[in-house]
């Protein structure tokens, strides 16, 4: 079986600096994903918590954070057991906004892991929708 790699690309009506904040700032992350206790910076432990439950949902380590063009971290969730995957974000300025690409690799392999891959694939789609809403329809603080 070939490696299972999730790849997604979206276009956002915001400059790369703004999109970067939505990938690294705890308050911005909480608007569309899960909230870490501190900003995502290279070399730090990654821990993201449910915005309503407060439960630890995702953990890993931030491997690279080159503002505002590239972010990479290891990514584990409970259903993965002790498997560690890698999430890579690439931000590219385009006329009118930013092209944001996600690559999620190192996922568990085989038919028994396919349900998890489908769940992660669907989850990223849902989170991207929330990111678009957060970026394109700002709410007064």
Protein Blocks (a to p, Z undefined) as FASTA:
>chain_A
ZZddddddddddddfklmmmmmmgmklmmmmmccdfbdcdehiacddddfklopafbgcd
dfbdcdfkbccdddddfklomaccdddddddddehiacdddddehiaedjklmmmmmmmm
mmmmmmmmmmmmmmmmccdZZ
